[in-house]
Amino acid sequence: MLERIRQNLDVQTQEPSVHANLTHAAVLLPLLLKDDTLHILFTKRTQTVKVHKGQVSFPGGVRDPNDHSLMTTALREAQEEIGLDPQDVEILGTLEPISTVTTGFLVYTFVGLIPYPYPFKLNGREVAEILVVPCHFLADQTHWSRRYYRSNDKPFEAYFVSYGDYRIWGATARILKNFFERNGVEINIQSVMKS
């Protein structure tokens, strides 16, 4: 599957598009091999961060003026949040940027392969825990659901993936859906969550 991922993702370093009123941010979608099976690493955010409190997300954050690229942002943030050395990440490619619905971020995603096991060091102000989920679980559309919302009088569809007691949703779920569909796994979400 790693070879398919390498072939299906864009390989160029993404530079910011012009989007009025959106703050540029970048995340790392970390892939790892655990028990010879491909997994994706997520972080669970603390309740003390400014936005997206307690949510399951990818390591990442807002572009710093000193970051010479968005890939630098993603790698810097991963190092700050979970102690992942940028030299230990093999960037496999990028996904199309997505915007968050309510918080005004334009998020660029860099897919990287990381070693595992790894001596992660969590930044306790930002990251409550690390979650490692098998790709085959996330690619199974029976674990997905959707719900319709309104924001600023505009309707939008939110996706959810349940993994035990964890719920992956929002921009992270949209990035995941995009990642799998770019790699030939169609996520047709039939289940609709009740309000």
C-alpha positions as YAML, in Angstrom:
chain: A
units: angstrom
residues:
- id: 1
  name: MET
  ca: [0.00, 0.00, 0.00]
- id: 2
  name: LEU
  ca: [2.90, 2.39, 0.64]
- id: 3
  name: GLU
  ca: [3.89, 2.25, -3.03]
- id: 4
  name: ARG
  ca: [0.32, 3.07, -4.07]
- id: 5
  name: ILE
  ca: [0.32, 6.02, -1.67]
- id: 6
  name: ARG
  ca: [3.60, 7.31, -3.11]
- id: 7
  name: GLN
  ca: [2.15, 7.11, -6.63]
- id: 8
  name: ASN
  ca: [-1.20, 8.70, -5.83]
- id: 9
  name: LEU
  ca: [-0.14, 11.74, -3.79]
- id: 10
  name: ASP
  ca: [1.21, 15.04, -5.05]
- id: 11
  name: VAL
  ca: [4.91, 15.28, -4.30]
- id: 12
  name: GLN
  ca: [5.56, 19.00, -4.56]
- id: 13
  name: THR
  ca: [5.84, 21.17, -1.47]
- id: 14
  name: GLN
  ca: [2.64, 23.16, -1.31]
- id: 15
  name: GLU
  ca: [2.74, 26.90, -1.14]
- id: 16
  name: PRO
  ca: [-0.14, 28.97, 0.14]
- id: 17
  name: SER
  ca: [-3.06, 29.76, -2.10]
- id: 18
  name: VAL
  ca: [-4.70, 33.14, -1.85]
- id: 19
  name: HIS
  ca: [-7.81, 32.76, 0.30]
- id: 20
  name: ALA
  ca: [-9.13, 35.89, 1.93]
- id: 21
  name: ASN
  ca: [-9.75, 35.70, 5.67]
- id: 22
  name: LEU
  ca: [-8.24, 32.21, 6.09]
- id: 23
  name: THR
  ca: [-5.21, 31.50, 8.27]
- id: 24
  name: HIS
  ca: [-2.68, 29.10, 6.73]
- id: 25
  name: ALA
  ca: [-1.98, 25.99, 8.77]
- id: 26
  name: ALA
  ca: [-0.32, 22.64, 8.07]
- id: 27
  name: VAL
  ca: [-0.61, 19.15, 9.50]
- id: 28
  name: LEU
  ca: [1.35, 15.94, 9.24]
- id: 29
  name: LEU
  ca: [-0.65, 12.78, 8.51]
- id: 30
  name: PRO
  ca: [1.79, 10.27, 10.05]
- id: 31
  name: LEU
  ca: [1.76, 6.72, 8.69]
- id: 32
  name: LEU
  ca: [3.58, 3.97, 10.54]
- id: 33
  name: LEU
  ca: [4.03, 0.22, 10.38]
- id: 34
  name: LYS
  ca: [2.92, -1.59, 13.54]
- id: 35
  name: ASP
  ca: [2.82, -5.39, 13.54]
- id: 36
  name: ASP
  ca: [3.43, -5.26, 9.76]
- id: 37
  name: THR
  ca: [0.18, -3.31, 9.32]
- id: 38
  name: LEU
  ca: [-0.14, 0.29, 8.19]
- id: 39
  name: HIS
  ca: [-1.54, 2.62, 10.87]
- id: 40
  name: ILE
  ca: [-2.23, 6.34, 11.16]
- id: 41
  name: LEU
  ca: [-1.17, 8.36, 14.19]
- id: 42
  name: PHE
  ca: [-3.48, 10.99, 15.69]
- id: 43
  name: THR
  ca: [-3.23, 13.26, 18.70]
- id: 44
  name: LYS
  ca: [-5.98, 14.02, 21.16]
- id: 45
  name: ARG
  ca: [-5.87, 17.71, 21.97]
- id: 46
  name: THR
  ca: [-6.00, 18.96, 25.54]
- id: 47
  name: GLN
  ca: [-8.80, 21.10, 26.95]
- id: 48
  name: THR
  ca: [-6.35, 24.00, 27.33]
- id: 49
  name: VAL
  ca: [-5.59, 24.72, 23.65]
- id: 50
  name: LYS
  ca: [-7.26, 27.75, 22.02]
- id: 51
  name: VAL
  ca: [-9.36, 25.94, 19.42]
- id: 52
  name: HIS
  ca: [-10.61, 22.40, 18.75]
- id: 53
  name: LYS
  ca: [-10.35, 21.49, 22.45]
- id: 54
  name: GLY
  ca: [-10.32, 17.77, 23.16]
- id: 55
  name: GLN
  ca: [-10.60, 16.80, 19.50]
- id: 56
  name: VAL
  ca: [-8.72, 14.02, 17.76]
- id: 57
  name: SER
  ca: [-6.47, 15.61, 15.15]
- id: 58
  name: PHE
  ca: [-3.20, 15.34, 13.28]
- id: 59
  name: PRO
  ca: [-0.06, 17.02, 14.63]
- id: 60
  name: GLY
  ca: [0.03, 20.53, 13.17]
- id: 61
  name: GLY
  ca: [-0.72, 24.17, 13.56]
- id: 62
  name: VAL
  ca: [-0.53, 27.69, 12.17]
- id: 63
  name: ARG
  ca: [2.31, 28.73, 9.88]
- id: 64
  name: ASP
  ca: [4.93, 30.73, 11.71]
- id: 65
  name: PRO
  ca: [6.49, 33.73, 9.91]
- id: 66
  name: ASN
  ca: [9.89, 31.99, 10.22]
- id: 67
  name: ASP
  ca: [8.69, 28.79, 8.49]
- id: 68
  name: HIS
  ca: [10.14, 28.82, 4.97]
- id: 69
  name: SER
  ca: [7.42, 26.42, 3.75]
- id: 70
  name: LEU
  ca: [4.20, 24.81, 4.86]
- id: 71
  name: MET
  ca: [6.00, 21.48, 5.09]
- id: 72
  name: THR
  ca: [8.34, 23.15, 7.59]
- id: 73
  name: THR
  ca: [5.25, 24.17, 9.57]
- id: 74
  name: ALA
  ca: [3.87, 20.61, 9.66]
- id: 75
  name: LEU
  ca: [7.22, 19.12, 10.71]
- id: 76
  name: ARG
  ca: [7.95, 21.84, 13.28]
- id: 77
  name: GLU
  ca: [4.52, 21.40, 14.85]
- id: 78
  name: ALA
  ca: [4.90, 17.60, 14.97]
- id: 79
  name: GLN
  ca: [8.23, 18.06, 16.74]
- id: 80
  name: GLU
  ca: [6.75, 20.55, 19.21]
- id: 81
  name: GLU
  ca: [3.64, 18.48, 19.92]
- id: 82
  name: ILE
  ca: [4.90, 14.88, 20.00]
- id: 83
  name: GLY
  ca: [8.71, 15.10, 19.88]
- id: 84
  name: LEU
  ca: [8.97, 13.74, 16.33]
- id: 85
  name: ASP
  ca: [12.32, 14.71, 14.79]
- id: 86
  name: PRO
  ca: [11.77, 16.07, 11.24]
- id: 87
  name: GLN
  ca: [14.71, 13.95, 10.05]
- id: 88
  name: ASP
  ca: [12.75, 10.83, 11.04]
- id: 89
  name: VAL
  ca: [9.88, 11.65, 8.65]
- id: 90
  name: GLU
  ca: [9.81, 10.49, 5.03]
- id: 91
  name: ILE
  ca: [7.36, 12.81, 3.23]
- id: 92
  name: LEU
  ca: [5.35, 10.69, 0.77]
- id: 93
  name: GLY
  ca: [3.22, 13.47, -0.70]
- id: 94
  name: THR
  ca: [0.55, 16.07, -0.10]
- id: 95
  name: LEU
  ca: [-3.22, 16.38, -0.21]
- id: 96
  name: GLU
  ca: [-5.36, 19.28, -1.40]
- id: 97
  name: PRO
  ca: [-5.80, 21.98, 1.24]
- id: 98
  name: ILE
  ca: [-9.13, 22.11, 3.03]
- id: 99
  name: SER
  ca: [-10.74, 24.91, 5.01]
- id: 100
  name: THR
  ca: [-12.22, 24.54, 8.47]
- id: 101
  name: VAL
  ca: [-15.88, 25.47, 8.64]
- id: 102
  name: THR
  ca: [-16.04, 27.60, 11.76]
- id: 103
  name: THR
  ca: [-12.47, 28.50, 12.78]
- id: 104
  name: GLY
  ca: [-11.12, 30.00, 9.55]
- id: 105
  name: PHE
  ca: [-8.07, 27.85, 8.81]
- id: 106
  name: LEU
  ca: [-6.84, 26.68, 5.41]
- id: 107
  name: VAL
  ca: [-5.13, 23.37, 6.26]
- id: 108
  name: TYR
  ca: [-2.38, 21.86, 4.10]
- id: 109
  name: THR
  ca: [-1.69, 18.16, 4.68]
- id: 110
  name: PHE
  ca: [1.66, 16.40, 4.32]
- id: 111
  name: VAL
  ca: [1.61, 12.60, 4.42]
- id: 112
  name: GLY
  ca: [4.71, 11.12, 6.01]
- id: 113
  name: LEU
  ca: [6.05, 7.72, 7.00]
- id: 114
  name: ILE
  ca: [7.50, 7.62, 10.51]
- id: 115
  name: PRO
  ca: [9.40, 4.92, 12.41]
- id: 116
  name: TYR
  ca: [7.60, 2.88, 15.05]
- id: 117
  name: PRO
  ca: [8.00, 2.25, 17.93]
- id: 118
  name: TYR
  ca: [9.24, 5.78, 18.59]
- id: 119
  name: PRO
  ca: [10.24, 7.69, 21.77]
- id: 120
  name: PHE
  ca: [7.43, 10.26, 21.50]
- id: 121
  name: LYS
  ca: [7.52, 13.17, 23.96]
- id: 122
  name: LEU
  ca: [4.12, 14.78, 24.34]
- id: 123
  name: ASN
  ca: [3.75, 18.51, 24.89]
- id: 124
  name: GLY
  ca: [1.33, 18.36, 27.83]
- id: 125
  name: ARG
  ca: [-0.08, 21.82, 27.11]
- id: 126
  name: GLU
  ca: [-1.30, 20.76, 23.66]
- id: 127
  name: VAL
  ca: [-1.52, 16.96, 23.47]
- id: 128
  name: ALA
  ca: [-3.37, 14.76, 25.96]
- id: 129
  name: GLU
  ca: [-2.52, 11.46, 24.24]
- id: 130
  name: ILE
  ca: [-1.48, 9.72, 21.05]
- id: 131
  name: LEU
  ca: [-3.85, 7.40, 19.21]
- id: 132
  name: VAL
  ca: [-2.62, 4.85, 16.64]
- id: 133
  name: VAL
  ca: [-5.37, 3.39, 14.42]
- id: 134
  name: PRO
  ca: [-5.07, 0.67, 11.73]
- id: 135
  name: CYS
  ca: [-5.65, 1.97, 8.20]
- id: 136
  name: HIS
  ca: [-7.93, -0.97, 7.38]
- id: 137
  name: PHE
  ca: [-10.25, 0.08, 10.24]
- id: 138
  name: LEU
  ca: [-10.37, 3.70, 9.03]
- id: 139
  name: ALA
  ca: [-10.93, 2.61, 5.42]
- id: 140
  name: ASP
  ca: [-14.01, 0.58, 6.39]
- id: 141
  name: GLN
  ca: [-16.96, 2.79, 5.55]
- id: 142
  name: THR
  ca: [-19.18, 1.03, 8.12]
- id: 143
  name: HIS
  ca: [-17.25, 2.96, 10.80]
- id: 144
  name: TRP
  ca: [-18.18, 6.29, 9.21]
- id: 145
  name: SER
  ca: [-21.27, 8.44, 9.66]
- id: 146
  name: ARG
  ca: [-22.28, 11.96, 8.68]
- id: 147
  name: ARG
  ca: [-24.37, 14.77, 10.03]
- id: 148
  name: TYR
  ca: [-25.69, 17.98, 8.49]
- id: 149
  name: TYR
  ca: [-25.18, 21.34, 10.18]
- id: 150
  name: ARG
  ca: [-25.66, 25.01, 9.44]
- id: 151
  name: SER
  ca: [-22.97, 27.62, 9.99]
- id: 152
  name: ASN
  ca: [-23.42, 31.28, 9.04]
- id: 153
  name: ASP
  ca: [-26.69, 30.27, 7.37]
- id: 154
  name: LYS
  ca: [-24.87, 27.81, 5.08]
- id: 155
  name: PRO
  ca: [-25.43, 24.06, 5.24]
- id: 156
  name: PHE
  ca: [-22.46, 21.74, 5.52]
- id: 157
  name: GLU
  ca: [-21.87, 18.04, 5.97]
- id: 158
  name: ALA
  ca: [-19.63, 16.77, 8.77]
- id: 159
  name: TYR
  ca: [-18.07, 13.31, 8.75]
- id: 160
  name: PHE
  ca: [-17.41, 11.15, 11.82]
- id: 161
  name: VAL
  ca: [-15.33, 8.01, 12.37]
- id: 162
  name: SER
  ca: [-15.78, 6.17, 15.65]
- id: 163
  name: TYR
  ca: [-12.88, 4.14, 17.08]
- id: 164
  name: GLY
  ca: [-13.66, 2.75, 20.51]
- id: 165
  name: ASP
  ca: [-14.38, 5.73, 22.76]
- id: 166
  name: TYR
  ca: [-12.78, 8.14, 20.28]
- id: 167
  name: ARG
  ca: [-14.56, 10.17, 17.63]
- id: 168
  name: ILE
  ca: [-12.63, 11.57, 14.67]
- id: 169
  name: TRP
  ca: [-14.55, 14.33, 12.95]
- id: 170
  name: GLY
  ca: [-14.42, 17.76, 11.36]
- id: 171
  name: ALA
  ca: [-11.41, 18.73, 9.26]
- id: 172
  name: THR
  ca: [-9.50, 15.64, 10.41]
- id: 173
  name: ALA
  ca: [-12.22, 13.31, 9.10]
- id: 174
  name: ARG
  ca: [-12.39, 15.25, 5.79]
- id: 175
  name: ILE
  ca: [-8.61, 14.93, 5.41]
- id: 176
  name: LEU
  ca: [-8.87, 11.18, 6.12]
- id: 177
  name: LYS
  ca: [-11.66, 10.75, 3.56]
- id: 178
  name: ASN
  ca: [-9.59, 12.64, 0.99]
- id: 179
  name: PHE
  ca: [-6.52, 10.52, 1.79]
- id: 180
  name: PHE
  ca: [-8.35, 7.22, 1.28]
- id: 181
  name: GLU
  ca: [-10.16, 8.35, -1.86]
- id: 182
  name: ARG
  ca: [-6.89, 9.58, -3.39]
- id: 183
  name: ASN
  ca: [-5.59, 6.06, -2.81]
- id: 184
  name: GLY
  ca: [-8.50, 4.24, -4.41]
- id: 185
  name: VAL
  ca: [-10.62, 3.56, -1.31]
- id: 186
  name: GLU
  ca: [-14.09, 5.01, -1.80]
- id: 187
  name: ILE
  ca: [-15.79, 6.08, 1.43]
- id: 188
  name: ASN
  ca: [-19.55, 6.00, 0.78]
- id: 189
  name: ILE
  ca: [-21.11, 7.09, 4.03]
- id: 190
  name: GLN
  ca: [-24.62, 5.71, 4.42]
- id: 191
  name: SER
  ca: [-25.16, 6.24, 8.14]
- id: 192
  name: VAL
  ca: [-26.59, 9.63, 9.10]
- id: 193
  name: MET
  ca: [-26.29, 10.75, 12.74]
- id: 194
  name: LYS
  ca: [-29.45, 11.97, 14.40]
- id: 195
  name: SER
  ca: [-29.46, 15.47, 15.88]
...
